[in-house]
Amino acid sequence: MPVDYPVVLAGLALPVPKVMVLRRYVSECDLVRLSPPNYLFTSGYPGRYNSDGVLALYASEDAATAGEEWERRARQLPRLPRQLVYFVEFSVPILDLGNAATLEALELTQADLTAPWEFVLAATMTQRLGDAVAAQQRFGGIRFASDAARLRGFVGFNIVLFRTAIAAPNFVVVRQDDRREIQRWP
């Protein structure tokens, strides 16, 4: 019987949000094609932790992981686009899949976390979990181990933030170098 993620999420202890900064590498042309640039753009395309139509923003906890995530995507492109890095500051309760007790409560295994998600016919367990997080406002995102980092021989983590799950006083913000706000959720 499939896990009822909304029920399990409602029963998990809620971590106190703390301010953290994530890194994102993006293609320069993708970022600047809109005026002004949309740093918190979410395509709604499916990802490891979101199914089609669910608005999710993926970023990395450190520069090495962000770099490996970029390289993996860039290798799939016909030509190497110019990359830009920017920082995403947030204070949101995060569901930490690096925590063994959390994985146990969610009945997830390491095999579930690394199962292929591209070109599958039905939502994967991780996509179902992400969709459940996106549909509530206790947790605003999910912390998960980076496959790209693992394949390069180190442990790195990504965080996926869900636009619909983030409500004040929690926030996601992109700032200029002088700390002025460029863009914010909510």
Rosetta blueprint (number, residue, H / E / L):
1 M L
2 P L
3 V L
4 D L
5 Y H
6 P H
7 V H
8 V H
9 L H
10 A H
11 G H
12 L L
13 A L
14 L L
15 P L
16 V L
17 P L
18 K L
19 V L
20 M E
21 V E
22 L E
23 R E
24 R E
25 Y E
26 V E
27 S E
28 E H
29 C H
30 D H
31 L H
32 V H
33 R L
34 L L
35 S L
36 P L
37 P L
38 N L
39 Y L
40 L L
41 F L
42 T L
43 S L
44 G L
45 Y L
46 P L
47 G E
48 R L
49 Y L
50 N E
51 S L
52 D L
53 G L
54 V L
55 L L
56 A E
57 L E
58 Y E
59 A E
60 S E
61 E L
62 D L
63 A H
64 A H
65 T H
66 A H
67 G H
68 E H
69 E H
70 W H
71 E H
72 R H
73 R H
74 A H
75 R L
76 Q L
77 L L
78 P L
79 R L
80 L L
81 P L
82 R L
83 Q E
84 L E
85 V E
86 Y E
87 F E
88 V E
89 E E
90 F E
91 S E
92 V L
93 P L
94 I E
95 L E
96 D E
97 L L
98 G L
99 N L
100 A H
101 A H
102 T H
103 L H
104 E H
105 A H
106 L H
107 E L
108 L L
109 T L
110 Q H
111 A H
112 D H
113 L H
114 T H
115 A L
116 P L
117 W L
118 E L
119 F L
120 V L
121 L L
122 A L
123 A L
124 T L
125 M H
126 T H
127 Q H
128 R H
129 L H
130 G H
131 D H
132 A H
133 V H
134 A H
135 A L
136 Q L
137 Q L
138 R L
139 F L
140 G L
141 G E
142 I E
143 R E
144 F E
145 A E
146 S L
147 D H
148 A H
149 A H
150 R H
151 L H
152 R L
153 G L
154 F L
155 V L
156 G L
157 F E
158 N E
159 I E
160 V E
161 L E
162 F E
163 R H
164 T H
165 A H
166 I L
167 A L
168 A L
169 P L
170 N L
171 F E
172 V E
173 V E
174 V E
175 R E
176 Q L
177 D L
178 D L
179 R L
180 R L
181 E E
182 I E
183 Q E
184 R E
185 W E
186 P L
